[in-house]
Amino acid sequence: MFVVFRCRKCGRFLYADESAKTRKCVCGHKNELKRVKKVARVKNEAEASEVVRKLQGTGTEFISLDKLRKT
Ligand SMILES: [Zn+2]
């Protein structure tokens, strides 16, 4: 499983393998996965990058986080 979350420093959306402990953002901040606020959980990297792409879109389309949060 992959998790999508926001960088705690700059707010960018990132994704990481759920089993990873940390994920370094492009801003240089090292996010501890257990401390970040996760916005979505998906089954593979392709879906994770898709979610990130949508969330970081131009903002013309509002996506409910609840919709993204599939069980
Ligand atoms: Zn960042």
PDB file of the backbone (N, CA, C, O) and the ligand in Angstrom, with CONECT records:
HET     ZN  A 101       1
ATOM      1  N   MET A   1       0.833  -1.198   0.000  1.00  0.00           N
ATOM      2  CA  MET A   1       0.000   0.000   0.000  1.00  0.00           C
ATOM      3  C   MET A   1       0.875   1.257   0.000  1.00  0.00           C
ATOM      4  O   MET A   1       1.979   1.274   0.545  1.00  0.00           O
ATOM      5  N   PHE A   2       0.348   2.293  -0.622  1.00  0.00           N
ATOM      6  CA  PHE A   2       1.043   3.577  -0.642  1.00  0.00           C
ATOM      7  C   PHE A   2       0.175   4.630   0.038  1.00  0.00           C
ATOM      8  O   PHE A   2      -1.053   4.582  -0.032  1.00  0.00           O
ATOM      9  N   VAL A   3       0.816   5.556   0.680  1.00  0.00           N
ATOM     10  CA  VAL A   3       0.071   6.626   1.330  1.00  0.00           C
ATOM     11  C   VAL A   3       0.407   7.964   0.673  1.00  0.00           C
ATOM     12  O   VAL A   3       1.533   8.208   0.241  1.00  0.00           O
ATOM     13  N   VAL A   4      -0.610   8.814   0.616  1.00  0.00           N
ATOM     14  CA  VAL A   4      -0.438  10.159   0.080  1.00  0.00           C
ATOM     15  C   VAL A   4      -0.589  11.125   1.251  1.00  0.00           C
ATOM     16  O   VAL A   4      -1.499  10.986   2.069  1.00  0.00           O
ATOM     17  N   PHE A   5       0.288  12.078   1.322  1.00  0.00           N
ATOM     18  CA  PHE A   5       0.266  13.008   2.452  1.00  0.00           C
ATOM     19  C   PHE A   5       0.866  14.337   2.028  1.00  0.00           C
ATOM     20  O   PHE A   5       1.394  14.485   0.926  1.00  0.00           O
ATOM     21  N   ARG A   6       0.768  15.303   2.939  1.00  0.00           N
ATOM     22  CA  ARG A   6       1.356  16.608   2.651  1.00  0.00           C
ATOM     23  C   ARG A   6       2.655  16.763   3.421  1.00  0.00           C
ATOM     24  O   ARG A   6       2.778  16.333   4.568  1.00  0.00           O
ATOM     25  N   CYS A   7       3.618  17.385   2.764  1.00  0.00           N
ATOM     26  CA  CYS A   7       4.868  17.698   3.436  1.00  0.00           C
ATOM     27  C   CYS A   7       4.559  18.604   4.621  1.00  0.00           C
ATOM     28  O   CYS A   7       3.798  19.564   4.494  1.00  0.00           O
ATOM     29  N   ARG A   8       5.144  18.300   5.763  1.00  0.00           N
ATOM     30  CA  ARG A   8       4.861  19.088   6.955  1.00  0.00           C
ATOM     31  C   ARG A   8       5.466  20.483   6.892  1.00  0.00           C
ATOM     32  O   ARG A   8       5.080  21.367   7.656  1.00  0.00           O
ATOM     33  N   LYS A   9       6.397  20.674   5.998  1.00  0.00           N
ATOM     34  CA  LYS A   9       7.049  21.983   5.913  1.00  0.00           C
ATOM     35  C   LYS A   9       6.446  22.863   4.820  1.00  0.00           C
ATOM     36  O   LYS A   9       6.053  24.003   5.072  1.00  0.00           O
ATOM     37  N   CYS A  10       6.379  22.322   3.606  1.00  0.00           N
ATOM     38  CA  CYS A  10       5.958  23.179   2.496  1.00  0.00           C
ATOM     39  C   CYS A  10       4.539  22.893   2.004  1.00  0.00           C
ATOM     40  O   CYS A  10       3.980  23.682   1.243  1.00  0.00           O
ATOM     41  N   GLY A  11       3.951  21.772   2.431  1.00  0.00           N
ATOM     42  CA  GLY A  11       2.567  21.499   2.046  1.00  0.00           C
ATOM     43  C   GLY A  11       2.390  20.798   0.716  1.00  0.00           C
ATOM     44  O   GLY A  11       1.263  20.549   0.289  1.00  0.00           O
ATOM     45  N   ARG A  12       3.483  20.480   0.061  1.00  0.00           N
ATOM     46  CA  ARG A  12       3.372  19.730  -1.191  1.00  0.00           C
ATOM     47  C   ARG A  12       2.785  18.352  -0.915  1.00  0.00           C
ATOM     48  O   ARG A  12       2.971  17.782   0.160  1.00  0.00           O
ATOM     49  N   PHE A  13       2.085  17.837  -1.893  1.00  0.00           N
ATOM     50  CA  PHE A  13       1.589  16.468  -1.765  1.00  0.00           C
ATOM     51  C   PHE A  13       2.679  15.500  -2.193  1.00  0.00           C
ATOM     52  O   PHE A  13       3.340  15.679  -3.215  1.00  0.00           O
ATOM     53  N   LEU A  14       2.839  14.479  -1.384  1.00  0.00           N
ATOM     54  CA  LEU A  14       3.862  13.467  -1.642  1.00  0.00           C
ATOM     55  C   LEU A  14       3.234  12.100  -1.459  1.00  0.00           C
ATOM     56  O   LEU A  14       2.146  11.968  -0.898  1.00  0.00           O
ATOM     57  N   TYR A  15       3.923  11.102  -1.931  1.00  0.00           N
ATOM     58  CA  TYR A  15       3.465   9.751  -1.631  1.00  0.00           C
ATOM     59  C   TYR A  15       4.663   8.894  -1.283  1.00  0.00           C
ATOM     60  O   TYR A  15       5.799   9.200  -1.646  1.00  0.00           O
ATOM     61  N   ALA A  16       4.388   7.822  -0.577  1.00  0.00           N
ATOM     62  CA  ALA A  16       5.464   6.942  -0.173  1.00  0.00           C
ATOM     63  C   ALA A  16       4.919   5.555   0.093  1.00  0.00           C
ATOM     64  O   ALA A  16       3.738   5.378   0.392  1.00  0.00           O
ATOM     65  N   ASP A  17       5.788   4.590  -0.020  1.00  0.00           N
ATOM     66  CA  ASP A  17       5.421   3.237   0.345  1.00  0.00           C
ATOM     67  C   ASP A  17       5.088   3.247   1.838  1.00  0.00           C
ATOM     68  O   ASP A  17       5.816   3.815   2.652  1.00  0.00           O
ATOM     69  N   GLU A  18       3.995   2.617   2.164  1.00  0.00           N
ATOM     70  CA  GLU A  18       3.535   2.633   3.545  1.00  0.00           C
ATOM     71  C   GLU A  18       4.550   2.040   4.519  1.00  0.00           C
ATOM     72  O   GLU A  18       4.577   2.394   5.698  1.00  0.00           O
ATOM     73  N   SER A  19       5.361   1.159   4.025  1.00  0.00           N
ATOM     74  CA  SER A  19       6.334   0.514   4.907  1.00  0.00           C
ATOM     75  C   SER A  19       7.570   1.379   5.151  1.00  0.00           C
ATOM     76  O   SER A  19       8.396   1.071   6.011  1.00  0.00           O
ATOM     77  N   ALA A  20       7.685   2.458   4.389  1.00  0.00           N
ATOM     78  CA  ALA A  20       8.825   3.347   4.570  1.00  0.00           C
ATOM     79  C   ALA A  20       8.656   4.153   5.851  1.00  0.00           C
ATOM     80  O   ALA A  20       7.538   4.408   6.300  1.00  0.00           O
ATOM     81  N   LYS A  21       9.779   4.548   6.428  1.00  0.00           N
ATOM     82  CA  LYS A  21       9.704   5.322   7.672  1.00  0.00           C
ATOM     83  C   LYS A  21       9.701   6.823   7.408  1.00  0.00           C
ATOM     84  O   LYS A  21       9.030   7.594   8.093  1.00  0.00           O
ATOM     85  N   THR A  22      10.461   7.208   6.410  1.00  0.00           N
ATOM     86  CA  THR A  22      10.555   8.633   6.104  1.00  0.00           C
ATOM     87  C   THR A  22      10.474   8.855   4.598  1.00  0.00           C
ATOM     88  O   THR A  22      10.721   7.952   3.799  1.00  0.00           O
ATOM     89  N   ARG A  23      10.120  10.089   4.238  1.00  0.00           N
ATOM     90  CA  ARG A  23      10.074  10.459   2.825  1.00  0.00           C
ATOM     91  C   ARG A  23      10.585  11.885   2.736  1.00  0.00           C
ATOM     92  O   ARG A  23      10.025  12.806   3.331  1.00  0.00           O
ATOM     93  N   LYS A  24      11.654  12.044   1.986  1.00  0.00           N
ATOM     94  CA  LYS A  24      12.222  13.375   1.855  1.00  0.00           C
ATOM     95  C   LYS A  24      11.518  14.139   0.750  1.00  0.00           C
ATOM     96  O   LYS A  24      11.368  13.649  -0.370  1.00  0.00           O
ATOM     97  N   CYS A  25      11.097  15.323   1.079  1.00  0.00           N
ATOM     98  CA  CYS A  25      10.401  16.178   0.125  1.00  0.00           C
ATOM     99  C   CYS A  25      11.417  16.899  -0.753  1.00  0.00           C
ATOM    100  O   CYS A  25      12.595  16.988  -0.407  1.00  0.00           O
ATOM    101  N   VAL A  26      10.957  17.412  -1.886  1.00  0.00           N
ATOM    102  CA  VAL A  26      11.861  18.181  -2.750  1.00  0.00           C
ATOM    103  C   VAL A  26      12.345  19.461  -2.070  1.00  0.00           C
ATOM    104  O   VAL A  26      13.362  20.034  -2.460  1.00  0.00           O
ATOM    105  N   CYS A  27      11.600  19.906  -1.041  1.00  0.00           N
ATOM    106  CA  CYS A  27      12.032  21.112  -0.314  1.00  0.00           C
ATOM    107  C   CYS A  27      13.148  20.807   0.667  1.00  0.00           C
ATOM    108  O   CYS A  27      13.734  21.713   1.258  1.00  0.00           O
ATOM    109  N   GLY A  28      13.440  19.515   0.837  1.00  0.00           N
ATOM    110  CA  GLY A  28      14.522  19.139   1.719  1.00  0.00           C
ATOM    111  C   GLY A  28      14.069  18.628   3.081  1.00  0.00           C
ATOM    112  O   GLY A  28      14.864  18.087   3.850  1.00  0.00           O
ATOM    113  N   HIS A  29      12.775  18.808   3.370  1.00  0.00           N
ATOM    114  CA  HIS A  29      12.265  18.362   4.662  1.00  0.00           C
ATOM    115  C   HIS A  29      12.075  16.850   4.670  1.00  0.00           C
ATOM    116  O   HIS A  29      11.516  16.275   3.737  1.00  0.00           O
ATOM    117  N   LYS A  30      12.545  16.226   5.728  1.00  0.00           N
ATOM    118  CA  LYS A  30      12.373  14.789   5.859  1.00  0.00           C
ATOM    119  C   LYS A  30      11.118  14.520   6.694  1.00  0.00           C
ATOM    120  O   LYS A  30      11.085  14.797   7.893  1.00  0.00           O
ATOM    121  N   ASN A  31      10.111  13.988   6.053  1.00  0.00           N
ATOM    122  CA  ASN A  31       8.845  13.722   6.737  1.00  0.00           C
ATOM    123  C   ASN A  31       8.857  12.335   7.366  1.00  0.00           C
ATOM    124  O   ASN A  31       9.187  11.342   6.718  1.00  0.00           O
ATOM    125  N   GLU A  32       8.496  12.292   8.626  1.00  0.00           N
ATOM    126  CA  GLU A  32       8.325  10.995   9.273  1.00  0.00           C
ATOM    127  C   GLU A  32       6.898  10.543   8.980  1.00  0.00           C
ATOM    128  O   GLU A  32       5.936  11.229   9.325  1.00  0.00           O
ATOM    129  N   LEU A  33       6.774   9.401   8.350  1.00  0.00           N
ATOM    130  CA  LEU A  33       5.443   8.980   7.898  1.00  0.00           C
ATOM    131  C   LEU A  33       4.442   8.796   9.030  1.00  0.00           C
ATOM    132  O   LEU A  33       3.241   8.988   8.837  1.00  0.00           O
ATOM    133  N   LYS A  34       4.924   8.432  10.190  1.00  0.00           N
ATOM    134  CA  LYS A  34       3.969   8.234  11.278  1.00  0.00           C
ATOM    135  C   LYS A  34       3.447   9.561  11.841  1.00  0.00           C
ATOM    136  O   LYS A  34       2.488   9.580  12.613  1.00  0.00           O
ATOM    137  N   ARG A  35       4.077  10.650  11.453  1.00  0.00           N
ATOM    138  CA  ARG A  35       3.658  11.947  11.975  1.00  0.00           C
ATOM    139  C   ARG A  35       2.894  12.795  10.970  1.00  0.00           C
ATOM    140  O   ARG A  35       2.269  13.786  11.348  1.00  0.00           O
ATOM    141  N   VAL A  36       2.934  12.425   9.705  1.00  0.00           N
ATOM    142  CA  VAL A  36       2.252  13.245   8.699  1.00  0.00           C
ATOM    143  C   VAL A  36       0.758  12.964   8.695  1.00  0.00           C
ATOM    144  O   VAL A  36       0.291  11.930   9.173  1.00  0.00           O
ATOM    145  N   LYS A  37       0.024  13.924   8.138  1.00  0.00           N
ATOM    146  CA  LYS A  37      -1.407  13.751   7.995  1.00  0.00           C
ATOM    147  C   LYS A  37      -1.665  13.112   6.638  1.00  0.00           C
ATOM    148  O   LYS A  37      -1.461  13.736   5.597  1.00  0.00           O
ATOM    149  N   LYS A  38      -2.106  11.892   6.661  1.00  0.00           N
ATOM    150  CA  LYS A  38      -2.304  11.182   5.402  1.00  0.00           C
ATOM    151  C   LYS A  38      -3.647  11.551   4.789  1.00  0.00           C
ATOM    152  O   LYS A  38      -4.664  11.621   5.479  1.00  0.00           O
ATOM    153  N   VAL A  39      -3.632  11.784   3.489  1.00  0.00           N
ATOM    154  CA  VAL A  39      -4.871  12.186   2.827  1.00  0.00           C
ATOM    155  C   VAL A  39      -5.472  11.059   1.997  1.00  0.00           C
ATOM    156  O   VAL A  39      -6.657  11.101   1.664  1.00  0.00           O
ATOM    157  N   ALA A  40      -4.681  10.065   1.663  1.00  0.00           N
ATOM    158  CA  ALA A  40      -5.215   8.948   0.892  1.00  0.00           C
ATOM    159  C   ALA A  40      -4.309   7.738   1.051  1.00  0.00           C
ATOM    160  O   ALA A  40      -3.124   7.849   1.366  1.00  0.00           O
ATOM    161  N   ARG A  41      -4.907   6.591   0.822  1.00  0.00           N
ATOM    162  CA  ARG A  41      -4.157   5.353   0.911  1.00  0.00           C
ATOM    163  C   ARG A  41      -4.577   4.519  -0.300  1.00  0.00           C
ATOM    164  O   ARG A  41      -5.757   4.219  -0.484  1.00  0.00           O
ATOM    165  N   VAL A  42      -3.614   4.159  -1.099  1.00  0.00           N
ATOM    166  CA  VAL A  42      -3.919   3.445  -2.334  1.00  0.00           C
ATOM    167  C   VAL A  42      -3.045   2.207  -2.448  1.00  0.00           C
ATOM    168  O   VAL A  42      -2.100   2.016  -1.682  1.00  0.00           O
ATOM    169  N   LYS A  43      -3.385   1.361  -3.434  1.00  0.00           N
ATOM    170  CA  LYS A  43      -2.700   0.073  -3.443  1.00  0.00           C
ATOM    171  C   LYS A  43      -1.380   0.010  -4.198  1.00  0.00           C
ATOM    172  O   LYS A  43      -0.597  -0.918  -3.997  1.00  0.00           O
ATOM    173  N   ASN A  44      -1.128   0.979  -5.057  1.00  0.00           N
ATOM    174  CA  ASN A  44       0.166   0.928  -5.739  1.00  0.00           C
ATOM    175  C   ASN A  44       0.688   2.323  -6.085  1.00  0.00           C
ATOM    176  O   ASN A  44      -0.001   3.330  -5.919  1.00  0.00           O
ATOM    177  N   GLU A  45       1.900   2.344  -6.559  1.00  0.00           N
ATOM    178  CA  GLU A  45       2.566   3.616  -6.836  1.00  0.00           C
ATOM    179  C   GLU A  45       1.889   4.390  -7.964  1.00  0.00           C
ATOM    180  O   GLU A  45       1.844   5.620  -7.945  1.00  0.00           O
ATOM    181  N   ALA A  46       1.367   3.661  -8.943  1.00  0.00           N
ATOM    182  CA  ALA A  46       0.707   4.328 -10.059  1.00  0.00           C
ATOM    183  C   ALA A  46      -0.502   5.123  -9.572  1.00  0.00           C
ATOM    184  O   ALA A  46      -0.722   6.259  -9.992  1.00  0.00           O
ATOM    185  N   GLU A  47      -1.277   4.514  -8.685  1.00  0.00           N
ATOM    186  CA  GLU A  47      -2.441   5.217  -8.146  1.00  0.00           C
ATOM    187  C   GLU A  47      -2.018   6.375  -7.267  1.00  0.00           C
ATOM    188  O   GLU A  47      -2.640   7.438  -7.283  1.00  0.00           O
ATOM    189  N   ALA A  48      -0.972   6.171  -6.509  1.00  0.00           N
ATOM    190  CA  ALA A  48      -0.491   7.229  -5.622  1.00  0.00           C
ATOM    191  C   ALA A  48      -0.070   8.454  -6.432  1.00  0.00           C
ATOM    192  O   ALA A  48      -0.397   9.586  -6.076  1.00  0.00           O
ATOM    193  N   SER A  49       0.650   8.220  -7.513  1.00  0.00           N
ATOM    194  CA  SER A  49       1.105   9.355  -8.315  1.00  0.00           C
ATOM    195  C   SER A  49      -0.084  10.035  -8.992  1.00  0.00           C
ATOM    196  O   SER A  49      -0.075  11.246  -9.215  1.00  0.00           O
ATOM    197  N   GLU A  50      -1.097   9.251  -9.314  1.00  0.00           N
ATOM    198  CA  GLU A  50      -2.315   9.798  -9.916  1.00  0.00           C
ATOM    199  C   GLU A  50      -3.028  10.721  -8.928  1.00  0.00           C
ATOM    200  O   GLU A  50      -3.463  11.817  -9.283  1.00  0.00           O
ATOM    201  N   VAL A  51      -3.137  10.260  -7.689  1.00  0.00           N
ATOM    202  CA  VAL A  51      -3.788  11.065  -6.656  1.00  0.00           C
ATOM    203  C   VAL A  51      -3.019  12.364  -6.423  1.00  0.00           C
ATOM    204  O   VAL A  51      -3.606  13.440  -6.319  1.00  0.00           O
ATOM    205  N   VAL A  52      -1.699  12.241  -6.342  1.00  0.00           N
ATOM    206  CA  VAL A  52      -0.866  13.422  -6.123  1.00  0.00           C
ATOM    207  C   VAL A  52      -1.038  14.408  -7.276  1.00  0.00           C
ATOM    208  O   VAL A  52      -1.144  15.618  -7.074  1.00  0.00           O
ATOM    209  N   ARG A  53      -1.064  13.864  -8.478  1.00  0.00           N
ATOM    210  CA  ARG A  53      -1.212  14.721  -9.653  1.00  0.00           C
ATOM    211  C   ARG A  53      -2.527  15.493  -9.596  1.00  0.00           C
ATOM    212  O   ARG A  53      -2.576  16.683  -9.905  1.00  0.00           O
ATOM    213  N   LYS A  54      -3.583  14.802  -9.200  1.00  0.00           N
ATOM    214  CA  LYS A  54      -4.891  15.455  -9.109  1.00  0.00           C
ATOM    215  C   LYS A  54      -4.910  16.506  -8.006  1.00  0.00           C
ATOM    216  O   LYS A  54      -5.410  17.615  -8.193  1.00  0.00           O
ATOM    217  N   LEU A  55      -4.361  16.140  -6.861  1.00  0.00           N
ATOM    218  CA  LEU A  55      -4.367  17.069  -5.733  1.00  0.00           C
ATOM    219  C   LEU A  55      -3.532  18.304  -6.020  1.00  0.00           C
ATOM    220  O   LEU A  55      -3.844  19.397  -5.547  1.00  0.00           O
ATOM    221  N   GLN A  56      -2.481  18.130  -6.789  1.00  0.00           N
ATOM    222  CA  GLN A  56      -1.607  19.257  -7.093  1.00  0.00           C
ATOM    223  C   GLN A  56      -2.000  19.953  -8.379  1.00  0.00           C
ATOM    224  O   GLN A  56      -1.265  20.796  -8.894  1.00  0.00           O
ATOM    225  N   GLY A  57      -3.154  19.598  -8.889  1.00  0.00           N
ATOM    226  CA  GLY A  57      -3.627  20.212 -10.126  1.00  0.00           C
ATOM    227  C   GLY A  57      -3.828  21.709  -9.980  1.00  0.00           C
ATOM    228  O   GLY A  57      -3.552  22.280  -8.925  1.00  0.00           O
ATOM    229  N   THR A  58      -4.293  22.321 -11.005  1.00  0.00           N
ATOM    230  CA  THR A  58      -4.398  23.776 -11.026  1.00  0.00           C
ATOM    231  C   THR A  58      -5.480  24.311 -10.097  1.00  0.00           C
ATOM    232  O   THR A  58      -5.621  25.524  -9.940  1.00  0.00           O
ATOM    233  N   GLY A  59      -6.228  23.433  -9.493  1.00  0.00           N
ATOM    234  CA  GLY A  59      -7.242  23.883  -8.552  1.00  0.00           C
ATOM    235  C   GLY A  59      -8.587  24.162  -9.190  1.00  0.00           C
ATOM    236  O   GLY A  59      -9.495  24.681  -8.540  1.00  0.00           O
ATOM    237  N   THR A  60      -8.716  23.819 -10.456  1.00  0.00           N
ATOM    238  CA  THR A  60      -9.985  24.048 -11.148  1.00  0.00           C
ATOM    239  C   THR A  60     -11.009  22.999 -10.759  1.00  0.00           C
ATOM    240  O   THR A  60     -12.214  23.182 -10.936  1.00  0.00           O
ATOM    241  N   GLU A  61     -10.510  21.907 -10.231  1.00  0.00           N
ATOM    242  CA  GLU A  61     -11.404  20.820  -9.886  1.00  0.00           C
ATOM    243  C   GLU A  61     -11.227  20.471  -8.415  1.00  0.00           C
ATOM    244  O   GLU A  61     -10.134  20.120  -7.973  1.00  0.00           O
ATOM    245  N   PHE A  62     -12.302  20.570  -7.679  1.00  0.00           N
ATOM    246  CA  PHE A  62     -12.219  20.240  -6.272  1.00  0.00           C
ATOM    247  C   PHE A  62     -12.433  18.743  -6.080  1.00  0.00           C
ATOM    248  O   PHE A  62     -13.411  18.175  -6.565  1.00  0.00           O
ATOM    249  N   ILE A  63     -11.518  18.123  -5.375  1.00  0.00           N
ATOM    250  CA  ILE A  63     -11.658  16.698  -5.118  1.00  0.00           C
ATOM    251  C   ILE A  63     -11.827  16.481  -3.620  1.00  0.00           C
ATOM    252  O   ILE A  63     -10.973  16.856  -2.816  1.00  0.00           O
ATOM    253  N   SER A  64     -12.916  15.885  -3.279  1.00  0.00           N
ATOM    254  CA  SER A  64     -13.153  15.594  -1.868  1.00  0.00           C
ATOM    255  C   SER A  64     -12.166  14.549  -1.382  1.00  0.00           C
ATOM    256  O   SER A  64     -11.949  13.523  -2.027  1.00  0.00           O
ATOM    257  N   LEU A  65     -11.581  14.828  -0.244  1.00  0.00           N
ATOM    258  CA  LEU A  65     -10.636  13.862   0.295  1.00  0.00           C
ATOM    259  C   LEU A  65     -11.341  12.569   0.703  1.00  0.00           C
ATOM    260  O   LEU A  65     -10.746  11.491   0.697  1.00  0.00           O
ATOM    261  N   ASP A  66     -12.593  12.698   1.048  1.00  0.00           N
ATOM    262  CA  ASP A  66     -13.343  11.504   1.426  1.00  0.00           C
ATOM    263  C   ASP A  66     -13.507  10.560   0.246  1.00  0.00           C
ATOM    264  O   ASP A  66     -13.518   9.338   0.393  1.00  0.00           O
ATOM    265  N   LYS A  67     -13.635  11.164  -0.925  1.00  0.00           N
ATOM    266  CA  LYS A  67     -13.775  10.342  -2.129  1.00  0.00           C
ATOM    267  C   LYS A  67     -12.497   9.573  -2.420  1.00  0.00           C
ATOM    268  O   LYS A  67     -12.517   8.436  -2.893  1.00  0.00           O
ATOM    269  N   LEU A  68     -11.386  10.232  -2.122  1.00  0.00           N
ATOM    270  CA  LEU A  68     -10.102   9.600  -2.407  1.00  0.00           C
ATOM    271  C   LEU A  68      -9.778   8.508  -1.386  1.00  0.00           C
ATOM    272  O   LEU A  68      -9.029   7.571  -1.664  1.00  0.00           O
ATOM    273  N   ARG A  69     -10.354   8.657  -0.224  1.00  0.00           N
ATOM    274  CA  ARG A  69     -10.019   7.759   0.859  1.00  0.00           C
ATOM    275  C   ARG A  69     -10.832   6.472   0.761  1.00  0.00           C
ATOM    276  O   ARG A  69     -11.844   6.306   1.442  1.00  0.00           O
ATOM    277  N   LYS A  70     -10.389   5.600  -0.066  1.00  0.00           N
ATOM    278  CA  LYS A  70     -11.094   4.334  -0.242  1.00  0.00           C
ATOM    279  C   LYS A  70     -10.679   3.346   0.849  1.00  0.00           C
ATOM    280  O   LYS A  70      -9.535   3.333   1.302  1.00  0.00           O
ATOM    281  N   THR A  71     -11.602   2.558   1.236  1.00  0.00           N
ATOM    282  CA  THR A  71     -11.283   1.617   2.323  1.00  0.00           C
ATOM    283  C   THR A  71     -10.580   0.388   1.765  1.00  0.00           C
ATOM    284  O   THR A  71     -10.230  -0.519   2.519  1.00  0.00           O
TER     285      THR A  71
HETATM  286 ZN    ZN A 101       8.299  19.989   1.473  1.00  0.00          ZN2+
END
